[in-house]
Amino acid sequence: MLTTNEESPVDLVTSKDELVSQAPTPIVFQCKNCRVIIGDSFQWVSNNETLNLITLQALSRVVEVSNIMETSRDGEDIGSTFFVLNCGKCRSFLGRKYITSSRELDSLRDLYSLDVSAIDSYQLGTFLIEDGQQTNFKATPSVCSLHTQQLKMERVLLTLNERISNLKEKLEKLKSTVELRRSKRISLN
Ligand SMILES: [Zn+2]
């Protein structure tokens, strides 16, 4: 369910400061029941809209991984095995750590997948209150907006990569010019 009013992707940027300013704002994930912090978007790997999951590389220590392996009996992940993730503070269900899966769900394996309906999120820099008034209210980011942010981050990294390879190319050219001049000088002597 993609919204149409998403911001345009990152344009080709020209300075380091611009790159920093266009990087997505970090998001903190909380247990919906007790509000304890369970992870953040720096650990973001992917999202799955069909399964309603946000997958992170690591979670905070408060999250407990069950030691009984279970098997999914229906849905898109049918047949997959997983350990259940529970909130260590209030015992609420938070998500799954997939151990085996179908090929389509390979990207979830051995990672921590949070059930979107079991968590809340807080985007840093939003919900600011000034003089008793909420000045910069933004709705809780949906899986979609998180995905958009991920895409933006990828674009930023790609641009950086491109620039590094350009610099490397220039450096190589410079090196070969220097080598050429040096060898000419040697042959003249
Ligand atoms: Zn909790």
Backbone and ligand atoms as CSV (ligand in chain L), in Angstrom:
chain,resi,resn,atom,element,x,y,z
A,1,MET,N,N,0.846,-1.197,0.000
A,1,MET,CA,C,0.000,0.000,0.000
A,1,MET,C,C,0.885,1.251,0.000
A,2,LEU,N,N,1.369,1.640,-1.153
A,2,LEU,CA,C,2.279,2.781,-1.220
A,2,LEU,C,C,1.504,4.083,-1.315
A,3,THR,N,N,1.912,5.067,-0.524
A,3,THR,CA,C,1.255,6.361,-0.584
A,3,THR,C,C,1.858,7.147,-1.739
A,4,THR,N,N,1.096,8.124,-2.253
A,4,THR,CA,C,1.561,8.842,-3.440
A,4,THR,C,C,2.290,10.125,-3.074
A,5,ASN,N,N,2.138,10.580,-1.825
A,5,ASN,CA,C,2.749,11.862,-1.470
A,5,ASN,C,C,4.131,11.705,-0.835
A,6,GLU,N,N,4.811,10.618,-1.167
A,6,GLU,CA,C,6.143,10.429,-0.605
A,6,GLU,C,C,7.107,11.429,-1.236
A,7,GLU,N,N,8.126,11.815,-0.458
A,7,GLU,CA,C,9.089,12.780,-0.961
A,7,GLU,C,C,9.881,12.164,-2.107
A,8,SER,N,N,10.344,13.045,-3.006
A,8,SER,CA,C,11.102,12.538,-4.141
A,8,SER,C,C,12.435,11.987,-3.655
A,9,PRO,N,N,13.026,11.049,-4.413
A,9,PRO,CA,C,14.290,10.473,-3.982
A,9,PRO,C,C,15.400,11.522,-3.921
A,10,VAL,N,N,16.454,11.171,-3.232
A,10,VAL,CA,C,17.569,12.103,-3.065
A,10,VAL,C,C,18.145,12.492,-4.425
A,11,ASP,N,N,18.270,13.798,-4.674
A,11,ASP,CA,C,18.877,14.248,-5.926
A,11,ASP,C,C,20.390,14.128,-5.807
A,12,LEU,N,N,21.043,14.233,-6.950
A,12,LEU,CA,C,22.499,14.179,-6.900
A,12,LEU,C,C,22.976,15.382,-6.092
A,13,VAL,N,N,23.661,15.141,-5.027
A,13,VAL,CA,C,24.034,16.232,-4.130
A,13,VAL,C,C,25.485,16.613,-4.316
A,14,THR,N,N,25.821,17.822,-3.847
A,14,THR,CA,C,27.149,18.336,-4.175
A,14,THR,C,C,28.109,18.451,-2.994
A,15,SER,N,N,27.608,18.501,-1.776
A,15,SER,CA,C,28.551,18.616,-0.665
A,15,SER,C,C,28.258,17.596,0.418
A,16,LYS,N,N,29.245,17.398,1.288
A,16,LYS,CA,C,29.109,16.421,2.367
A,16,LYS,C,C,27.957,16.825,3.301
A,17,ASP,N,N,27.852,18.153,3.565
A,17,ASP,CA,C,26.796,18.631,4.460
A,17,ASP,C,C,25.415,18.309,3.912
A,18,GLU,N,N,25.270,18.460,2.589
A,18,GLU,CA,C,23.981,18.147,1.969
A,18,GLU,C,C,23.659,16.673,2.135
A,19,LEU,N,N,24.699,15.837,1.968
A,19,LEU,CA,C,24.494,14.396,2.127
A,19,LEU,C,C,23.999,14.093,3.522
A,20,VAL,N,N,24.655,14.726,4.519
A,20,VAL,CA,C,24.269,14.484,5.908
A,20,VAL,C,C,22.840,14.944,6.142
A,21,SER,N,N,22.488,16.137,5.599
A,21,SER,CA,C,21.159,16.674,5.862
A,21,SER,C,C,20.061,15.848,5.196
A,22,GLN,N,N,20.429,15.093,4.142
A,22,GLN,CA,C,19.399,14.314,3.457
A,22,GLN,C,C,19.312,12.874,3.946
A,23,ALA,N,N,20.209,12.491,4.856
A,23,ALA,CA,C,20.140,11.142,5.409
A,23,ALA,C,C,18.878,11.047,6.262
A,24,PRO,N,N,18.209,9.880,6.267
A,24,PRO,CA,C,16.959,9.757,7.012
A,24,PRO,C,C,17.128,9.978,8.511
A,25,THR,N,N,16.062,10.491,9.131
A,25,THR,CA,C,16.086,10.721,10.569
A,25,THR,C,C,15.980,9.379,11.294
A,26,PRO,N,N,16.817,9.156,12.317
A,26,PRO,CA,C,16.741,7.874,13.035
A,26,PRO,C,C,15.387,7.658,13.716
A,27,ILE,N,N,14.993,6.413,13.796
A,27,ILE,CA,C,13.726,6.049,14.425
A,27,ILE,C,C,14.008,5.062,15.548
A,28,VAL,N,N,13.336,5.277,16.680
A,28,VAL,CA,C,13.477,4.371,17.820
A,28,VAL,C,C,12.231,3.490,17.868
A,29,PHE,N,N,12.415,2.185,18.040
A,29,PHE,CA,C,11.278,1.265,18.135
A,29,PHE,C,C,11.041,0.886,19.595
A,30,GLN,N,N,9.748,0.855,19.984
A,30,GLN,CA,C,9.384,0.547,21.367
A,30,GLN,C,C,8.370,-0.581,21.418
A,31,CYS,N,N,8.335,-1.274,22.574
A,31,CYS,CA,C,7.280,-2.249,22.828
A,31,CYS,C,C,5.985,-1.448,22.956
A,32,LYS,N,N,4.942,-1.856,22.232
A,32,LYS,CA,C,3.693,-1.093,22.238
A,32,LYS,C,C,3.037,-1.109,23.625
A,33,ASN,N,N,3.248,-2.194,24.350
A,33,ASN,CA,C,2.590,-2.361,25.641
A,33,ASN,C,C,3.255,-1.561,26.763
A,34,CYS,N,N,4.577,-1.686,26.916
A,34,CYS,CA,C,5.239,-1.037,28.068
A,34,CYS,C,C,6.170,0.087,27.659
A,35,ARG,N,N,6.323,0.330,26.359
A,35,ARG,CA,C,7.101,1.448,25.821
A,35,ARG,C,C,8.606,1.330,26.014
A,36,VAL,N,N,9.073,0.191,26.448
A,36,VAL,CA,C,10.519,0.038,26.591
A,36,VAL,C,C,11.148,0.068,25.190
A,37,ILE,N,N,12.340,0.642,25.067
A,37,ILE,CA,C,13.011,0.729,23.757
A,37,ILE,C,C,13.580,-0.632,23.376
A,38,ILE,N,N,13.224,-1.088,22.190
A,38,ILE,CA,C,13.664,-2.424,21.776
A,38,ILE,C,C,14.646,-2.402,20.594
A,39,GLY,N,N,14.763,-1.269,19.918
A,39,GLY,CA,C,15.703,-1.205,18.795
A,39,GLY,C,C,15.642,0.148,18.108
A,40,ASP,N,N,16.460,0.310,17.064
A,40,ASP,CA,C,16.432,1.575,16.321
A,40,ASP,C,C,16.750,1.336,14.845
A,41,SER,N,N,16.489,2.370,14.039
A,41,SER,CA,C,16.598,2.215,12.583
A,41,SER,C,C,18.044,2.100,12.088
A,42,PHE,N,N,19.036,2.315,12.956
A,42,PHE,CA,C,20.424,2.087,12.532
A,42,PHE,C,C,20.656,0.602,12.251
A,43,GLN,N,N,19.794,-0.255,12.804
A,43,GLN,CA,C,19.920,-1.701,12.614
A,43,GLN,C,C,18.978,-2.210,11.515
A,44,TRP,N,N,18.322,-1.285,10.843
A,44,TRP,CA,C,17.322,-1.601,9.826
A,44,TRP,C,C,17.901,-2.453,8.690
A,45,VAL,N,N,17.206,-3.520,8.326
A,45,VAL,CA,C,17.637,-4.338,7.190
A,45,VAL,C,C,16.595,-4.283,6.074
A,46,SER,N,N,15.338,-4.595,6.412
A,46,SER,CA,C,14.298,-4.594,5.379
A,46,SER,C,C,12.925,-4.549,6.040
A,47,ASN,N,N,11.899,-4.487,5.208
A,47,ASN,CA,C,10.549,-4.610,5.726
A,47,ASN,C,C,9.759,-5.528,4.818
A,48,ASN,N,N,8.753,-6.184,5.370
A,48,ASN,CA,C,7.909,-7.073,4.582
A,48,ASN,C,C,6.470,-6.689,4.847
A,49,GLU,N,N,5.829,-6.089,3.828
A,49,GLU,CA,C,4.473,-5.580,4.036
A,49,GLU,C,C,3.438,-6.686,4.133
A,50,THR,N,N,3.654,-7.800,3.457
A,50,THR,CA,C,2.683,-8.893,3.514
A,50,THR,C,C,2.656,-9.494,4.920
A,51,LEU,N,N,3.838,-9.698,5.481
A,51,LEU,CA,C,3.902,-10.280,6.829
A,51,LEU,C,C,3.815,-9.207,7.916
A,52,ASN,N,N,3.802,-7.923,7.493
A,52,ASN,CA,C,3.744,-6.806,8.431
A,52,ASN,C,C,4.928,-6.820,9.399
A,53,LEU,N,N,6.115,-7.000,8.843
A,53,LEU,CA,C,7.322,-7.112,9.677
A,53,LEU,C,C,8.351,-6.047,9.317
A,54,ILE,N,N,9.077,-5.600,10.332
A,54,ILE,CA,C,10.248,-4.751,10.137
A,54,ILE,C,C,11.423,-5.595,10.601
A,55,THR,N,N,12.417,-5.774,9.754
A,55,THR,CA,C,13.529,-6.649,10.128
A,55,THR,C,C,14.780,-5.846,10.471
A,56,LEU,N,N,15.310,-6.127,11.655
A,56,LEU,CA,C,16.515,-5.436,12.128
A,56,LEU,C,C,17.644,-6.448,12.334
A,57,GLN,N,N,18.871,-5.912,12.287
A,57,GLN,CA,C,20.039,-6.765,12.460
A,57,GLN,C,C,20.263,-7.101,13.944
A,58,ALA,N,N,19.886,-6.189,14.810
A,58,ALA,CA,C,20.084,-6.406,16.245
A,58,ALA,C,C,18.990,-5.677,17.010
A,59,LEU,N,N,18.743,-6.136,18.242
A,59,LEU,CA,C,17.734,-5.501,19.095
A,59,LEU,C,C,18.366,-5.166,20.441
A,60,SER,N,N,17.684,-4.390,21.252
A,60,SER,CA,C,18.229,-4.071,22.575
A,60,SER,C,C,18.159,-5.326,23.456
A,61,ARG,N,N,18.941,-5.304,24.537
A,61,ARG,CA,C,19.057,-6.505,25.378
A,61,ARG,C,C,17.771,-6.875,26.096
A,62,VAL,N,N,16.816,-5.952,26.154
A,62,VAL,CA,C,15.569,-6.225,26.864
A,62,VAL,C,C,14.718,-7.274,26.131
A,63,VAL,N,N,14.990,-7.453,24.848
A,63,VAL,CA,C,14.202,-8.423,24.069
A,63,VAL,C,C,14.717,-9.840,24.326
A,64,GLU,N,N,13.789,-10.742,24.597
A,64,GLU,CA,C,14.162,-12.138,24.853
A,64,GLU,C,C,13.799,-13.020,23.666
A,65,VAL,N,N,14.714,-13.904,23.329
A,65,VAL,CA,C,14.470,-14.856,22.250
A,65,VAL,C,C,14.121,-16.188,22.904
A,66,SER,N,N,12.950,-16.732,22.569
A,66,SER,CA,C,12.529,-17.997,23.174
A,66,SER,C,C,13.478,-19.109,22.768
A,67,ASN,N,N,13.527,-20.194,23.551
A,67,ASN,CA,C,14.418,-21.285,23.140
A,67,ASN,C,C,13.658,-22.479,22.574
A,68,ILE,N,N,12.361,-22.265,22.297
A,68,ILE,CA,C,11.579,-23.335,21.648
A,68,ILE,C,C,11.313,-22.923,20.205
A,69,MET,N,N,11.735,-23.777,19.272
A,69,MET,CA,C,11.526,-23.451,17.865
A,69,MET,C,C,10.094,-23.781,17.451
A,70,GLU,N,N,9.466,-22.844,16.736
A,70,GLU,CA,C,8.091,-23.073,16.279
A,70,GLU,C,C,8.028,-23.064,14.763
A,71,THR,N,N,6.942,-23.609,14.217
A,71,THR,CA,C,6.769,-23.653,12.762
A,71,THR,C,C,5.497,-22.909,12.380
A,72,SER,N,N,5.607,-22.036,11.381
A,72,SER,CA,C,4.429,-21.302,10.921
A,72,SER,C,C,3.492,-22.240,10.148
A,73,ARG,N,N,2.192,-22.196,10.482
A,73,ARG,CA,C,1.240,-23.132,9.866
A,73,ARG,C,C,0.399,-22.500,8.758
A,74,ASP,N,N,0.452,-21.174,8.631
A,74,ASP,CA,C,-0.270,-20.540,7.515
A,74,ASP,C,C,0.394,-19.207,7.158
A,75,GLY,N,N,-0.169,-18.569,6.157
A,75,GLY,CA,C,0.362,-17.269,5.730
A,75,GLY,C,C,1.553,-17.414,4.801
A,76,GLU,N,N,2.150,-16.255,4.470
A,76,GLU,CA,C,3.242,-16.220,3.494
A,76,GLU,C,C,4.474,-16.995,3.976
A,77,ASP,N,N,4.627,-17.099,5.300
A,77,ASP,CA,C,5.821,-17.766,5.848
A,77,ASP,C,C,5.548,-19.221,6.232
A,78,ILE,N,N,4.495,-19.798,5.674
A,78,ILE,CA,C,4.117,-21.180,6.017
A,78,ILE,C,C,5.316,-22.139,5.869
A,79,GLY,N,N,5.486,-22.965,6.885
A,79,GLY,CA,C,6.582,-23.942,6.860
A,79,GLY,C,C,7.885,-23.409,7.441
A,80,SER,N,N,7.982,-22.079,7.620
A,80,SER,CA,C,9.217,-21.498,8.165
A,80,SER,C,C,9.307,-21.794,9.657
A,81,THR,N,N,10.513,-21.956,10.147
A,81,THR,CA,C,10.682,-22.146,11.590
A,81,THR,C,C,11.296,-20.896,12.192
A,82,PHE,N,N,10.948,-20.645,13.433
A,82,PHE,CA,C,11.388,-19.390,14.067
A,82,PHE,C,C,11.389,-19.509,15.592
A,83,PHE,N,N,12.109,-18.609,16.218
A,83,PHE,CA,C,12.029,-18.425,17.670
A,83,PHE,C,C,11.194,-17.170,17.899
A,84,VAL,N,N,10.379,-17.177,18.957
A,84,VAL,CA,C,9.529,-16.018,19.248
A,84,VAL,C,C,10.342,-14.972,20.011
A,85,LEU,N,N,10.122,-13.682,19.651
A,85,LEU,CA,C,10.763,-12.581,20.372
A,85,LEU,C,C,9.748,-12.000,21.348
A,86,ASN,N,N,10.120,-11.925,22.617
A,86,ASN,CA,C,9.229,-11.359,23.630
A,86,ASN,C,C,9.880,-10.172,24.313
A,87,CYS,N,N,9.041,-9.252,24.799
A,87,CYS,CA,C,9.549,-8.126,25.575
A,87,CYS,C,C,9.963,-8.677,26.951
A,88,GLY,N,N,11.200,-8.400,27.355
A,88,GLY,CA,C,11.705,-8.902,28.626
A,88,GLY,C,C,11.103,-8.178,29.814
A,89,LYS,N,N,10.447,-7.044,29.546
A,89,LYS,CA,C,9.879,-6.269,30.648
A,89,LYS,C,C,8.428,-6.656,30.918
A,90,CYS,N,N,7.608,-6.764,29.845
A,90,CYS,CA,C,6.175,-7.017,30.065
A,90,CYS,C,C,5.704,-8.346,29.460
A,91,ARG,N,N,6.641,-9.099,28.878
A,91,ARG,CA,C,6.354,-10.418,28.294
A,91,ARG,C,C,5.507,-10.375,27.017
A,92,SER,N,N,5.258,-9.201,26.462
A,92,SER,CA,C,4.437,-9.136,25.230
A,92,SER,C,C,5.186,-9.747,24.049
A,93,PHE,N,N,4.415,-10.300,23.128
A,93,PHE,CA,C,4.971,-10.818,21.878
A,93,PHE,C,C,5.459,-9.644,21.028
A,94,LEU,N,N,6.664,-9.742,20.459
A,94,LEU,CA,C,7.199,-8.650,19.646
A,94,LEU,C,C,7.478,-9.050,18.197
A,95,GLY,N,N,7.796,-10.313,18.000
A,95,GLY,CA,C,8.111,-10.725,16.629
A,95,GLY,C,C,8.766,-12.085,16.574
A,96,ARG,N,N,9.556,-12.290,15.504
A,96,ARG,CA,C,10.138,-13.610,15.285
A,96,ARG,C,C,11.583,-13.514,14.802
A,97,LYS,N,N,12.344,-14.518,15.165
A,97,LYS,CA,C,13.680,-14.660,14.587
A,97,LYS,C,C,13.626,-15.922,13.732
A,98,TYR,N,N,13.571,-15.748,12.399
A,98,TYR,CA,C,13.448,-16.894,11.498
A,98,TYR,C,C,14.758,-17.691,11.425
A,99,ILE,N,N,14.629,-18.986,11.488
A,99,ILE,CA,C,15.793,-19.867,11.409
A,99,ILE,C,C,15.828,-20.569,10.047
A,100,THR,N,N,14.674,-21.078,9.608
A,100,THR,CA,C,14.598,-21.605,8.247
A,100,THR,C,C,13.415,-20.923,7.571
A,101,SER,N,N,13.499,-20.783,6.245
A,101,SER,CA,C,12.410,-20.111,5.520
A,101,SER,C,C,12.425,-20.543,4.071
A,102,SER,N,N,11.373,-20.149,3.363
A,102,SER,CA,C,11.353,-20.383,1.917
A,102,SER,C,C,12.366,-19.433,1.284
A,103,ARG,N,N,12.698,-19.682,0.008
A,103,ARG,CA,C,13.705,-18.854,-0.654
A,103,ARG,C,C,13.295,-17.374,-0.683
A,104,GLU,N,N,11.990,-17.122,-0.859
A,104,GLU,CA,C,11.514,-15.726,-0.950
A,104,GLU,C,C,11.774,-14.951,0.345
A,105,LEU,N,N,11.827,-15.692,1.458
A,105,LEU,CA,C,12.011,-15.000,2.742
A,105,LEU,C,C,13.443,-15.144,3.269
A,106,ASP,N,N,14.362,-15.484,2.373
A,106,ASP,CA,C,15.776,-15.638,2.735
A,106,ASP,C,C,16.316,-14.462,3.528
A,107,SER,N,N,15.876,-13.252,3.119
A,107,SER,CA,C,16.435,-12.044,3.720
A,107,SER,C,C,16.062,-11.893,5.198
A,108,LEU,N,N,15.111,-12.693,5.676
A,108,LEU,CA,C,14.690,-12.571,7.082
A,108,LEU,C,C,15.481,-13.499,8.000
A,109,ARG,N,N,16.118,-14.497,7.401
A,109,ARG,CA,C,16.734,-15.562,8.192
A,109,ARG,C,C,17.844,-15.060,9.118
A,110,ASP,N,N,17.826,-15.545,10.355
A,110,ASP,CA,C,18.826,-15.216,11.389
A,110,ASP,C,C,18.781,-13.754,11.835
A,111,LEU,N,N,17.760,-13.039,11.383
A,111,LEU,CA,C,17.631,-11.642,11.799
A,111,LEU,C,C,16.412,-11.493,12.718
A,112,TYR,N,N,16.176,-10.280,13.195
A,112,TYR,CA,C,15.094,-10.050,14.162
A,112,TYR,C,C,13.953,-9.301,13.483
A,113,SER,N,N,12.826,-9.989,13.300
A,113,SER,CA,C,11.694,-9.386,12.602
A,113,SER,C,C,10.613,-8.982,13.602
A,114,LEU,N,N,10.383,-7.675,13.675
A,114,LEU,CA,C,9.387,-7.155,14.619
A,114,LEU,C,C,8.030,-7.059,13.947
A,115,ASP,N,N,6.985,-7.504,14.655
A,115,ASP,CA,C,5.617,-7.399,14.163
A,115,ASP,C,C,5.172,-5.947,14.334
A,116,VAL,N,N,4.838,-5.301,13.207
A,116,VAL,CA,C,4.507,-3.868,13.249
A,116,VAL,C,C,3.352,-3.576,14.219
A,117,SER,N,N,2.408,-4.524,14.353
A,117,SER,CA,C,1.265,-4.274,15.239
A,117,SER,C,C,1.644,-4.396,16.717
A,118,ALA,N,N,2.851,-4.909,17.016
A,118,ALA,CA,C,3.265,-5.080,18.413
A,118,ALA,C,C,4.215,-3.987,18.884
A,119,ILE,N,N,4.556,-3.085,17.965
A,119,ILE,CA,C,5.547,-2.055,18.338
A,119,ILE,C,C,5.032,-0.641,18.056
A,120,ASP,N,N,5.710,0.312,18.687
A,120,ASP,CA,C,5.497,1.720,18.411
A,120,ASP,C,C,6.824,2.289,17.957
A,121,SER,N,N,6.786,3.413,17.273
A,121,SER,CA,C,8.062,3.986,16.870
A,121,SER,C,C,8.070,5.480,17.124
A,122,TYR,N,N,9.264,5.995,17.335
A,122,TYR,CA,C,9.442,7.425,17.582
A,122,TYR,C,C,10.567,7.927,16.698
A,123,GLN,N,N,10.220,8.891,15.848
A,123,GLN,CA,C,11.228,9.448,14.944
A,123,GLN,C,C,11.880,10.639,15.620
A,124,LEU,N,N,13.211,10.615,15.756
A,124,LEU,CA,C,13.914,11.693,16.453
A,124,LEU,C,C,13.633,13.035,15.770
A,125,GLY,N,N,13.416,14.065,16.601
A,125,GLY,CA,C,13.193,15.398,16.045
A,125,GLY,C,C,11.741,15.710,15.759
A,126,THR,N,N,10.841,14.748,15.992
A,126,THR,CA,C,9.417,15.025,15.778
A,126,THR,C,C,8.742,15.159,17.140
A,127,PHE,N,N,7.479,15.469,17.143
A,127,PHE,CA,C,6.696,15.641,18.377
A,127,PHE,C,C,7.308,16.733,19.264
A,128,LEU,N,N,7.866,17.780,18.666
A,128,LEU,CA,C,8.459,18.856,19.454
A,128,LEU,C,C,7.364,19.739,20.016
A,129,ILE,N,N,7.514,20.111,21.301
A,129,ILE,CA,C,6.519,20.984,21.913
A,129,ILE,C,C,7.179,22.303,22.262
A,130,GLU,N,N,6.626,23.398,21.738
A,130,GLU,CA,C,7.177,24.725,21.960
A,130,GLU,C,C,6.065,25.589,22.546
A,131,ASP,N,N,6.316,26.245,23.671
A,131,ASP,CA,C,5.306,27.081,24.335
A,131,ASP,C,C,3.989,26.336,24.509
A,132,GLY,N,N,4.084,25.105,24.894
A,132,GLY,CA,C,2.882,24.324,25.162
A,132,GLY,C,C,2.146,23.869,23.919
A,133,GLN,N,N,2.709,24.179,22.740
A,133,GLN,CA,C,2.022,23.785,21.500
A,133,GLN,C,C,2.877,22.814,20.720
A,134,GLN,N,N,2.208,21.864,20.127
A,134,GLN,CA,C,2.940,20.911,19.307
A,134,GLN,C,C,3.247,21.587,17.984
A,135,THR,N,N,4.544,21.734,17.646
A,135,THR,CA,C,4.880,22.524,16.465
A,135,THR,C,C,5.275,21.683,15.264
A,136,ASN,N,N,5.736,20.504,15.492
A,136,ASN,CA,C,6.267,19.736,14.362
A,136,ASN,C,C,5.721,18.318,14.402
A,137,PHE,N,N,4.425,18.221,14.476
A,137,PHE,CA,C,3.823,16.903,14.618
A,137,PHE,C,C,3.904,16.109,13.327
A,138,LYS,N,N,4.368,14.896,13.452
A,138,LYS,CA,C,4.373,13.988,12.301
A,138,LYS,C,C,3.796,12.670,12.779
A,139,ALA,N,N,3.013,12.045,11.957
A,139,ALA,CA,C,2.421,10.763,12.338
A,139,ALA,C,C,3.513,9.704,12.502
A,140,THR,N,N,3.219,8.686,13.287
A,140,THR,CA,C,4.154,7.583,13.455
A,140,THR,C,C,4.486,7.000,12.079
A,141,PRO,N,N,5.764,6.834,11.778
A,141,PRO,CA,C,6.092,6.350,10.432
A,141,PRO,C,C,5.538,4.964,10.157
A,142,SER,N,N,4.985,4.799,8.999
A,142,SER,CA,C,4.448,3.505,8.620
A,142,SER,C,C,5.566,2.657,8.022
A,143,VAL,N,N,5.267,1.410,7.770
A,143,VAL,CA,C,6.245,0.544,7.114
A,143,VAL,C,C,6.669,1.182,5.797
A,144,CYS,N,N,5.686,1.788,5.097
A,144,CYS,CA,C,5.963,2.424,3.800
A,144,CYS,C,C,6.984,3.531,3.936
A,145,SER,N,N,6.762,4.428,4.920
A,145,SER,CA,C,7.681,5.555,5.028
A,145,SER,C,C,9.057,5.076,5.469
A,146,LEU,N,N,9.089,4.009,6.247
A,146,LEU,CA,C,10.382,3.444,6.647
A,146,LEU,C,C,11.103,2.903,5.422
A,147,HIS,N,N,10.322,2.298,4.530
A,147,HIS,CA,C,10.898,1.750,3.308
A,147,HIS,C,C,11.454,2.878,2.443
A,148,THR,N,N,10.703,3.993,2.372
A,148,THR,CA,C,11.160,5.147,1.598
A,148,THR,C,C,12.483,5.651,2.161
A,149,GLN,N,N,12.565,5.688,3.488
A,149,GLN,CA,C,13.797,6.149,4.124
A,149,GLN,C,C,14.955,5.235,3.792
A,150,GLN,N,N,14.658,3.946,3.760
A,150,GLN,CA,C,15.702,2.978,3.438
A,150,GLN,C,C,16.216,3.237,2.022
A,151,LEU,N,N,15.270,3.482,1.091
A,151,LEU,CA,C,15.641,3.759,-0.296
A,151,LEU,C,C,16.505,5.008,-0.388
A,152,LYS,N,N,16.122,6.024,0.395
A,152,LYS,CA,C,16.878,7.274,0.400
A,152,LYS,C,C,18.302,7.026,0.862
A,153,MET,N,N,18.425,6.264,1.939
A,153,MET,CA,C,19.740,5.961,2.492
A,153,MET,C,C,20.580,5.233,1.448
A,154,GLU,N,N,19.938,4.305,0.732
A,154,GLU,CA,C,20.663,3.568,-0.311
A,154,GLU,C,C,21.161,4.517,-1.393
A,155,ARG,N,N,20.293,5.502,-1.764
A,155,ARG,CA,C,20.688,6.477,-2.782
A,155,ARG,C,C,21.886,7.293,-2.319
A,156,VAL,N,N,21.846,7.697,-1.034
A,156,VAL,CA,C,22.951,8.484,-0.479
A,156,VAL,C,C,24.243,7.676,-0.557
A,157,LEU,N,N,24.174,6.402,-0.183
A,157,LEU,CA,C,25.359,5.544,-0.206
A,157,LEU,C,C,25.865,5.353,-1.624
A,158,LEU,N,N,24.926,5.179,-2.571
A,158,LEU,CA,C,25.308,5.010,-3.979
A,158,LEU,C,C,26.049,6.233,-4.487
A,159,THR,N,N,25.517,7.438,-4.143
A,159,THR,CA,C,26.145,8.681,-4.585
A,159,THR,C,C,27.556,8.773,-4.027
A,160,LEU,N,N,27.690,8.424,-2.749
A,160,LEU,CA,C,29.013,8.459,-2.124
A,160,LEU,C,C,29.965,7.504,-2.824
A,161,ASN,N,N,29.466,6.309,-3.120
A,161,ASN,CA,C,30.261,5.293,-3.790
A,161,ASN,C,C,30.754,5.768,-5.137
A,162,GLU,N,N,29.800,6.391,-5.877
A,162,GLU,CA,C,30.103,6.908,-7.203
A,162,GLU,C,C,31.233,7.914,-7.125
A,163,ARG,N,N,31.132,8.784,-6.108
A,163,ARG,CA,C,32.139,9.821,-5.973
A,163,ARG,C,C,33.504,9.240,-5.634
A,164,ILE,N,N,33.500,8.210,-4.804
A,164,ILE,CA,C,34.763,7.571,-4.436
A,164,ILE,C,C,35.409,6.945,-5.669
A,165,SER,N,N,34.594,6.271,-6.508
A,165,SER,CA,C,35.208,5.658,-7.703
A,165,SER,C,C,35.703,6.720,-8.676
A,166,ASN,N,N,35.001,7.866,-8.768
A,166,ASN,CA,C,35.487,8.956,-9.620
A,166,ASN,C,C,36.841,9.454,-9.144
A,167,LEU,N,N,36.938,9.620,-7.816
A,167,LEU,CA,C,38.196,10.105,-7.239
A,167,LEU,C,C,39.325,9.109,-7.497
A,168,LYS,N,N,38.986,7.815,-7.352
A,168,LYS,CA,C,39.997,6.771,-7.577
A,168,LYS,C,C,40.507,6.835,-9.011
A,169,GLU,N,N,39.567,7.008,-9.955
A,169,GLU,CA,C,39.908,7.096,-11.376
A,169,GLU,C,C,40.858,8.252,-11.635
A,170,LYS,N,N,40.518,9.412,-11.045
A,170,LYS,CA,C,41.348,10.610,-11.216
A,170,LYS,C,C,42.746,10.362,-10.664
A,171,LEU,N,N,42.792,9.711,-9.505
A,171,LEU,CA,C,44.057,9.428,-8.853
A,171,LEU,C,C,44.926,8.534,-9.728
A,172,GLU,N,N,44.293,7.520,-10.335
A,172,GLU,CA,C,45.023,6.601,-11.221
A,172,GLU,C,C,45.604,7.348,-12.416
A,173,LYS,N,N,44.782,8.252,-12.996
A,173,LYS,CA,C,45.222,9.037,-14.154
A,173,LYS,C,C,46.424,9.893,-13.781
A,174,LEU,N,N,46.306,10.519,-12.612
A,174,LEU,CA,C,47.362,11.391,-12.104
A,174,LEU,C,C,48.654,10.593,-11.923
A,175,LYS,N,N,48.495,9.410,-11.361
A,175,LYS,CA,C,49.649,8.538,-11.113
A,175,LYS,C,C,50.349,8.197,-12.419
A,176,SER,N,N,49.544,7.815,-13.433
A,176,SER,CA,C,50.155,7.404,-14.700
A,176,SER,C,C,50.818,8.591,-15.391
A,177,THR,N,N,50.250,9.803,-15.252
A,177,THR,CA,C,50.870,10.999,-15.825
A,177,THR,C,C,52.225,11.224,-15.178
A,178,VAL,N,N,52.265,11.117,-13.848
A,178,VAL,CA,C,53.509,11.320,-13.105
A,178,VAL,C,C,54.553,10.291,-13.555
A,179,GLU,N,N,54.110,9.043,-13.703
A,179,GLU,CA,C,55.007,7.959,-14.128
A,179,GLU,C,C,55.599,8.263,-15.505
A,180,LEU,N,N,54.707,8.725,-16.400
A,180,LEU,CA,C,55.107,9.029,-17.769
A,180,LEU,C,C,56.167,10.127,-17.793
A,181,ARG,N,N,55.913,11.181,-17.015
A,181,ARG,CA,C,56.843,12.313,-16.962
A,181,ARG,C,C,58.191,11.848,-16.425
A,182,ARG,N,N,58.111,11.010,-15.380
A,182,ARG,CA,C,59.336,10.529,-14.754
A,182,ARG,C,C,60.159,9.708,-15.758
A,183,SER,N,N,59.485,8.822,-16.484
A,183,SER,CA,C,60.215,7.984,-17.432
A,183,SER,C,C,60.784,8.802,-18.581
A,184,LYS,N,N,60.075,9.864,-18.988
A,184,LYS,CA,C,60.581,10.753,-20.045
A,184,LYS,C,C,61.857,11.439,-19.577
A,185,ARG,N,N,61.799,11.893,-18.302
A,185,ARG,CA,C,62.954,12.577,-17.745
A,185,ARG,C,C,64.157,11.634,-17.702
A,186,ILE,N,N,63.908,10.408,-17.317
A,186,ILE,CA,C,64.992,9.423,-17.223
A,186,ILE,C,C,65.603,9.174,-18.603
A,187,SER,N,N,64.742,9.050,-19.618
A,187,SER,CA,C,65.254,8.770,-20.972
A,187,SER,C,C,66.020,9.960,-21.544
A,188,LEU,N,N,65.628,11.190,-21.124
A,188,LEU,CA,C,66.331,12.394,-21.578
A,188,LEU,C,C,67.743,12.447,-20.996
A,189,ASN,N,N,67.849,11.970,-19.730
A,189,ASN,CA,C,69.156,11.968,-19.086
A,189,ASN,C,C,70.032,10.919,-19.735
L,1,ZN,ZN,ZN,6.956,-4.555,26.862
